[in-house]
Amino acid sequence: MIAANVLTGSGITSNKHENGDDRVVTIGVFNGWPESVVTSELLKYLLEEQGYTVNLEYGDPAPVFTGLQNGTYDMTTNVWLPITHESYMDEYGQDLVDLGSWYDEARLTFAVNADAPIDSLDELAANADKFGNRIVGIEPGAGLTKITQEEIIPGYGLEGMDYVLSSTPGMLTELRAAQSKGDNIVVTLWAPHWAYSEFDIKNLEDPKGLLGGNESIHIFGTSDFKQRYPKLSEWLADFEMPEEQFSDLANIIFNENANADPAPLVAEWVANNREWVDGLDLARLQP
């Protein structure tokens, strides 16, 4: 598929795809969020096969939402609803359009090593010393961080523990180090995530339900996205990525080939998973 290159009366090359969509799509990607990176890199590869030009712009959630609001970005693939990104949707949602969810069993978690002496969050305060009196978190601006600070810590009496914030890669580095030493550790995590296949960990029960139940991960676009990308909007509404395929590709990008360029990894993965990719019916994006 080749994008249309039509000369207008003024001699300017058209930026329209042959199917009527805008040709260029800019995706805002959340730094360090595997589900954001994996789906964005995969969509870039798949859409460019169909004649689109896809730009990926990485940033923390707040700048990405701002970029969607002001039109710097066209879409993002990692809006967790109804809880994790509730505050962002309260601020920006009226200027965005929901393009559909690609995964409906997402959940926020507190994870510990599988042989940890506790099984529930309501046991953590009494056993804080067994975990070095630390909870290892991720980025300060993450929705999971806000929920931990405002709900989990006061709800389970964890004010006496040191809540360490850095980044998702920093948290995973600490998790890997603790596993190699056989130490207890408690981290804030979420599913889907490749860490569950890489590390011997378990989720702590949340008897008070403060982490919320299952969430859906949505793709959101600018307010005029459906007008500028009618074909792509219809296709994205049906796009899904099951946990099996997601975890496999996420493990390749973030674990087996950490810090490598994900583009060739995605290309190889698509070639090895052509049957699943063909089931996405990308032919719908053709004129």
N, C-alpha and C positions, 0 to 999 in steps of 0.2 A: 504494500500500500504506500503510495507516494502522496504527500500533502500537496494540495493545490497551490500553484504559484501563478496567480492570475495578475496581469498588469492592469492597473486601473488607469483612468484617463490621465492621472497625474504622474503615471509611471512608477507608482509605489507597489511593491510586491504584496499581494494579499497574504494575510496570516490565517486564512481559513483552511481547514482540513477539507478534503473532498466530500466528507459526509455532512458538512455544514457546521461542525463545531469549530470553535477557535482551535488553532493548531497547537499553540504553546500552553502548557499546563505547569504551573509552579506549585509544588507541594511543600508545605511547612512541616518539618520533621522534628519531633521532640528529641533533643539530645539524650542519649543513654537509655531510651525506652525501647526495648527490643521489638515490641509489637508495632511501634511507630516506624522504626528503621526497616524492619523486615517487610511490612506491607508497602511502604513507600518505595523501597528499592525494587520490590517485585513488580509493583504497578509501573514504575519507570520502564523496566525492561519490557513488560507486556504491551504497554501503550506505544512505546517507540517501535515495536514490531508492527504496530498498526498505523504508523505514519505520524504520530504525535511527536512533539518535542517536549520533553519533560525535564524540568529543573527541580532539583532538591535543595531546599534551603534549611539548614539545621539551626535550631535555637531552643531555648527553654520554653516551657508552655506559655508563659505570659507574653513574650514577644511574638510567638506564633499566633496566639489568639488576636493580638493587636494587629498583626500583619494581615490576618484574614478580614478583620473589621475594616481596615483601610485599603484593602485590595492589593497589598504587596504580594500576598500569596493567594492562590485560587482555592486550595483545599488542604485539609489535613486528615489523617486516617486514624487518629488516636484520641477521640473524645469519649471518656468513660462516663456513662450515665446509668443511674440517676445521681450518684453520690460523689464520686471522686472529683469530677470537674464541675460540680454544681456551682461553685462560686464563680468560675470563669463563665459559665453559661448565664448566670445572673447578670454579669457585667456585659458580656458580648453577644449573648444568644439572640437578641432581637435583631441583630445585623447579619446573622448567619442562616444557612439553610441546611437541614439535616438530609443527607444523601443516602442514609441507610446504615444498618449495623452489619459488620462482618463477623462478629463473634458475640454470642449471647450468654456465655458462662464464665465471664471474667469475675475475679474476686480479689479483694485485698486480703493480705494475710500477715501474720507474725509467724516466722519459721524458726525452728531450732534444730540442732543436730538430732538425728533420729534416736540416739541413745540418751538424750537429755532426761533429767530426773523429773520433768513435769510434762503434762499433756494439755494444760489449759492456761489461759491468760489469768484466770483468778488464782493461780498458784505462783505466779511469777514474783510478786512482791515479797512473799515469804521466802523465796529461794533466790533473791537477787544476787546474793554473794556468790552463788554457784555459777553465775554468768559474768563475773567480774563487775557486777553492779552497772552493766552497760547494756543499752539497746542501740544497735547499729542501724542508722537510718540512711536515707538517700539525700536528694537535693532539698534545700530549704523551701523552695517554691512549689514542691510537688503536692498534689492533692492528698496523697497518702501521708505526707508529713503533717499537713494541717489536721487531718483526722486523728493522727496519733497524738498530736499536741492538745487538741481540743476535746477529744472523746476518750481515747484509750488510756492515756496517762492518768487523767483525773478519775475516769470511770473504774479503773482497776487499782487505784492507789499506788501508782508507779512514780510519784513525784520524787522519790528518793533515789531513783536510778538516773544515771547519766545518759541522756539521749544524744548520741553522737551523729551529727549531720555532716555529710560531705558530698557524695555523688553516688550514683548507682554503681559505676565501676569500682569506686572506693569500698562500697559495701560488699561487693562480690569478692574483692581482694581479701578483705577481712574474713569473709566466709570461707574462702579457699584455704587461708592460712590456718584458721581454727580447725578445719577438717583434717589438714595434714598433721596437726599437732595432737589431734584427739581432744581438743578443748570444747567446752560448752560455749555456745554463742546464740544470741537471739537477734534476728534481723527483721526489718520490715520488708515485705516482699509482695508479690502479686502473681496471679496466674491468668493467662498462660505465661510461662517463663521457662527458658531452657535450664535454669538452675535445678529444677526438680528432676531432670534426667541426669544431670552431671553430679550433684551432691546427694549425700545420704541425709536427707532432712525430712522433717515432718511439720505440719501446721499445728499451732496451738489452737485449741478450741476457743471459741468466743461466745461463752454462754450468755452474755448480755447483748449480743448482737450489735455491738458498737461499730464493727467494721462494715456492717451492712451485708446484704445477701449478694447473690449473683448480679453482676452488672453487664451491660452491653457496651461494646466498643463501636463507636459510630464514626463514619466519615462525614465531615462537615465542609461546606463550601461557602464562598462569598454569597451575598444576598441575590446576586444576578447569575449565579453559576448555571442554573437550569436553562436560562435564556441563552447563555453563551456556549453551553455544552449540552445540548438536548440529547444527543446520542450517548455520550459518556454518562450523563446523569441516569439514564435508563439502565445502562449496563451496571453501574456502580450500585444501584438499588438492589441488584440480585447477587452482587459479589459476596462470597463467604470464603473464609479460610479456616478449616477445621484445625483443632489442636494438634493432630498428628502431623499435618503438613507444616503448620507454623513452627512447632517445636523442632522439627527436623532442620528446617532452613535457619532458624534462630541459632541452633547449636553449631551449625557450620560457620555462620558469620561471627558469632560472639565468643565461641569457645574454641572450636578447632582451628580457626583462622583469625584470632583476635588481632585487631589493628590492621588487617589486610583490607585492600579495596574490595568492597562487597560486590561490585558490578560483575566481575568475572565469576564469582562464586554463585551469584544468582543465575547467570547464564548457564552454568554447568548444572545447577539444580533443576532449572526448567527443562533442560535436555533430558535429565534423568527421571523427570516426573511429567513427561509429555501427556500421558493419558489423563492425569488430573487437570493439567492446564487446558487441554482440549475441551474438557468438560465445562470450562468457564464460558464457552461460546463467544469467543472474541470476535467471531465473524459478524456479530451484531453491530460492531463499530464500523463496518464497511458501508459505503454508500448504498 
